[in-house]
């Protein structure tokens, strides 16, 4: 079985779960070739695993420069499967495969796309696509509702991890902790997009204004901008709100927090939730789709309504005021992670999808 994978691997921590799937498949005898960005830190790791690496990743969806190298590789080698990730590699790969006998798999990590979105017909809804791997049942359900793609083509595979990836890691020492040596760190990792619901967590901090031992750390693209800092500077508790931007390695920051909050309006399945579970952190997440599939309310975390600052604030109060309860939730989340979200399971299920689409085509 020969598989050509096209994805962008730019960060050793952020992209490890996905990268390890193909390293694992290579160990099982699958012939893997990966097209990725030329400066990928995974290049040598892939090669050591016996994976062929081609330094190319589409910079646009349809340009000749993006499509031609893919088509050349598909034409020169007899691939069985073309496995595509992200918004540029999917349409570029599908176009490159025109007229070539290769099965196509795409990856979807968020709700949608919608039937009226014309661009979707050049990606997941394209008739040449044989399978879509969805990060969660929530994502699969959103695709089923569009009534465009056959549900038999949709497969749910959650990203698994190896607990050893998270240890040993020293927790990040925040300078502002000197304000109060006993302060608690509430962390949220999210790019500043409306769907991530960060504004609702900010509103919740105002409800918790009287708790001067709580510091809120916002991590992700946009949280270190002047616009964000000006926004929080107007708040009465601004000295306890901290935006530090994107980081190369999120693990020390997750390990340093006392409570992790994911306030999303819609969420396929955030990797940071899994990272928080790996460190047995008490989690507060909204009922935004994917989180409910790995966190059980009052058992392994707190699930609150979307767009509800009061509910977020109440959950933070409960966890902050009851260490044993918070610790129990975190430990339960960690147990679930160790049992249900293993990287070996992700590798096995991916191989099963490969075999399924090849069997269907041969049958």
N, C-alpha and C positions, 0 to 999 in steps of 0.2 A: 504494500500500500504506500503510494507516494502522495505527499501532501505539501502544497505550497501555501504558506501563511504570510499574510501581509498585515503588519501592525507597527505602531510606533512604540519603541521601547526606550524611553528616555531617562527613567529613574529606577535605580536598583531596588528601592523599597516599594514604590507605588505600583510598579508593573511586575513585581515578582510572582504573584499568584498566577497571572496569565502565562508568564514565561515558563514557570515550572511545569505547567501542563505539557508543553511541547518537549521539554527536557525529559519528562516522564514517559511520554509517548515514544520518544526516540529510544529510550531504554527498553521499551517493549517491542522494538523492532520496526516501528513505523519510520519510513524514510521521510524525514522532515527537511524542508527548505524554508528559510525565513527571509523575507524581504523586509528590511527595516531601515531606519535612519542611519546614515553612515557613521555618526558619532555615538551610536548606542553603547552604553556601558555593558550590555549583555553580549556583545559580539564574541568575545573570547570564551565566555561561559558557554554560549551555544556551540561554538566550534569544538570545545573540549568534550561536549556531550555527543559529538558526531553529527551535528546539524550543519548543513550548508547555509552560509549566510551571504545574502546579496545586498550590498549597500544601496538600497533605493526605497524611498517611500513617496507616494504621490503627494505633490504639493497642491494639486487641484483635482477636481473630479473627472474632467474630461479632456484635458490638454494632451497633446501628442507626447510631450516630455514625460508626463505622468503615466500614460497608458502604454507606450511603446515598449519599455523594458519588461513590463509584465507580460505583454503578448509574446515578446521574443522568448522569454523563459518558458511560457506555456507551450510554445510551438516547438522548441528545441528538446524539451523533456516530456515524458509521457506521465503526466500527473493524473491521479484519480480524483483528487479533491483540491479545491481552491477555498481556503478558509480566510474570510475577510473581516477586519475590524475597523471601526471608526468611519466617519462621514466622508472621508476622501478616498480611502482604499476600497470601500464597497462599490461605489459607482465606477471608479477607475478599473477595478478588477473585473466587474461584470462586462464592461465594454471591451476590455482586453480579451475576454474569453469568448467573444462572439464567434460562432462557427467552429469552436473547439470543443471536443468531447471531454468535458471535465465537470464534475459535480461541484456546486457552489454552496457554501455555508456562510451565513452572515451572523454577526453578533449584535444583540440589542440589550442595552443596559438601562434604558429609561422607558417610561410610558410613551405610547405612540409607536410609529407615526400614524397619522390619520388618513382616511380614505380620500379626502379632498386635497391632500398635499401632493401635488404633481411630482415633486422630487422623490417621493417614496417609491414611485414606479420605476425609478432608475436605481433603486437599492433593494430594500427588503421585499417590496411588492413586485419586483421584476419576475416575469414568468420563468426565467432561467435559474432562479434561486431554488435549491432543493431542500434547504433546511435553514431555520433561524434558531439560534441558541439564545434563549432569554435568561437573564440573570435571576429572575424570580417568577413566581406564578402570577404576580400582579402585572408584570410586563407582558407575559403571555396572554393574560385575560384582556389587556388593552388592545392587543393585536387581533384577537378573536372577534372582538366587538366591531372591528372595521369591516368584517365580512369580505375581505379581499383575498386573504391568503388562507389556504386549507389548513385547518388546525392540526392535521397530521404532520405538517411540516414544522410545527413549533415544538421545541424541546426546552425544558427548564433544567439548567445546570448552575447551581450556585457556586461562587468562587470559594474553593477550599484553601486551607492554610496548613502549615506545619508549625506547631507551637514553638519549635526551636528557633524559628525566624525572629522571635520576639525576645529572646534571652541569649546572653546577658546584655542588657541595655541600661545605661545609667539614666535616671530621670533628669529632665531639663531643670536647671536651677534658675528661676525667674528673679530678676533683680528686684522687682517690686515686692517680693516676699519679705524684704527687710522692713516694710511698713508695719507688718504684724506677723511675727513668727508662727502664729497659730492660724493664719488665714487659710481658707479653703479655695481651691481652684476649680472653677466650673468651665469646662472647655467645649467649644463648638468648632468643628472643622467643616468649612463650606465655602465655595466660591460665592461672591456676592451677586447672586442672581435671585430674582423674586421667588422662584420655585423652591429655593432653599430655606425660606422662612426666617432668615436671620433677624429681620425687623421685629418679629414676634418675641424672640428671645430678648432682644434689647428692651422691648416694652415690659417684659417680665422682670428685668433687672430693676425697673423703677418701682415695681410692686414690692421688691425685696430691698428697697433702699435702706431700711433700718438695720439690715444685717451687714454691719461694716466689716465683718470678717470674710465676706465673700468677694472674690475677684473673678471676673469673667474674661476668659481669653478666647479671642476670635482668630482663627487661623484659616488661611485660604486666599486665593487670588482676590485682590481688591480690599482686603482688610488692613492693608498698610498704606492706603492712599490718603491724600489730604482730605478728599471728600468724606471718607469714612471717619477720619479723626475729627474733622470739623463737626460731623453729625453727633458723635458721642461726647464731644467737648461741651456741648450745650446742655448736657444732662447733669443733674445735681450730684450723681455718683460717678461722674466721668473719671475720677482718679482710680476707680476700681474696674474700669473697662479697658481692655487692651487689645488692639488689633496689630498683629505681627506679620501679616502677609503669608505668602506661600512658603513652605519649608521643604528642603530636600528629604529630610527624614522625619516623619511624623511621630515615630515611636517614642522618643524621649519626652515629647509633649503629652502624648496620651498617658504615658506612665506617670507623669507628674501630676495629672489631674485627680481630683477627688470625686467628681461627678462629670459624666459626659452627656451632652445634650445634642440631639439631632432634631431641629424644629421644622423639617421640610414640609412643604405643602403636598408634594408628590415625590416619591423616592423609589427607584428601582430596587436598589439594595446597596447602601453606602459601604465602601470598604472600611471606613473609619469605625463603623459600628462593630465590625468583626475584630478590628484592632483593639477596640475598647474591651470587648469580650475576652480577648487574649490576655489582657492585664487584669481581668476580674473587676473591672470598674462598674459601679452602678450606673445604669443607662436610663435616660429619659428620651423617648422617641415619640414622634407623632404617629397617628394611625394614617400614614401617608402611602401605604401600599406594601412595599417590601419589608419594612421593619417588623411588622406583625408576624412574618413568616419565621423569624429567628428569635424574637423576643416575646415571651408570654407575660402579659400584664400581671404584676404583683408576684410573679414567680422568678423571672430572670431580668426584670426591668420594669419601668413604668411607661405605659402607653397612654398618651394624652391626645385630645382632639387637635386637629390642625387649626391654625390661626387663632389659638386660644392662649394669650399671655397669662391669664389668671391660672389656667390649669398647669402651665409650665412652672409658674412661680410656686404653686401649691406643692407640686411634686418635688421641687428643689428643697422647699422647707421641710418636707417629710424626710427626705434622705439626709439632709444636713442635720436634722434633729435626732436621728436615730441611727447611730453608727452600726449597730448589730444588724438592723434591717437592711441598710444599704450594702453592708458587706455580704449578707446572705444572697441578695439579688445578684451581686457581682460574681459570686462563686457559682451560682446556678447558671449564669450566662456562660461562664467558662466551661462548665461541665457539658453544656449543650454544644459548644464549639468543638470540644475534644471528641464528642460522639458523632456529631452530624456534619461538621464542616471540615472534613479532612481533605487534603490535597489529593490523596490517593483516590478518593471517591470522584473528585472532579476529573481526574485523568481517565478513570474507568468509564465514566458516563460519556465523556467526549469520544472515546474509542467506540463505544456502543452506537453513538450517532453516526460516526463514520461508517461502521459496518452496516447499519440500517439503510442508509441512502445508497450504498453500493449494492446491497442485496436487492433493494427495490428495483434498481436500474437493471440488474442482471436478470431479475425475475420477469 
